[in-house]
């Protein structure tokens, strides 16, 4: 077997260290993420887009909505620059406020937005309930007096029949 000289051992060690450094630099997570090309079908992109309201254009068709196209391009560009989901969403919140997101926040101001629809529905149900109750009591208190045909005179009966006949001809 050949013996390794000291010089040869140093060269091999340096080559090994250089290889490890190059491999480590090549697989740096941030660098790999920045070099990755994101598109409209990537999970990260869909996750961000599903959270954005896009100024009310989130439910529009991308082929016809220019604002939605701008949002899509901005998010793809930010992802390809290596920005994280949280940072992208925060930039939209900083620019447009909490209205940039489809769902309200869970902090104190967001709690109001979550509770208000339920309170509105409850208040509306109470108002409708009292309204129905009031109408039924009003109608229940009225008494109608049926007209007894036996008490009508012959002349009144003829007038009623003629009036009914005229009305029937008008409508039928």
NORDANOR-V131824 format. One line per field, one symbol per residue. burial: # if it has 16 or more other ideal C-beta (glycine too) atoms within 10 Angstrom, else .. A space follows every 50 residues. Layout:
BEGIN
burial: ???
END
This chain:
BEGIN
burial: .....................................#......#..##. ####..##......#..#..##..##.##...#....##..#.......# #................................................. ......................
END
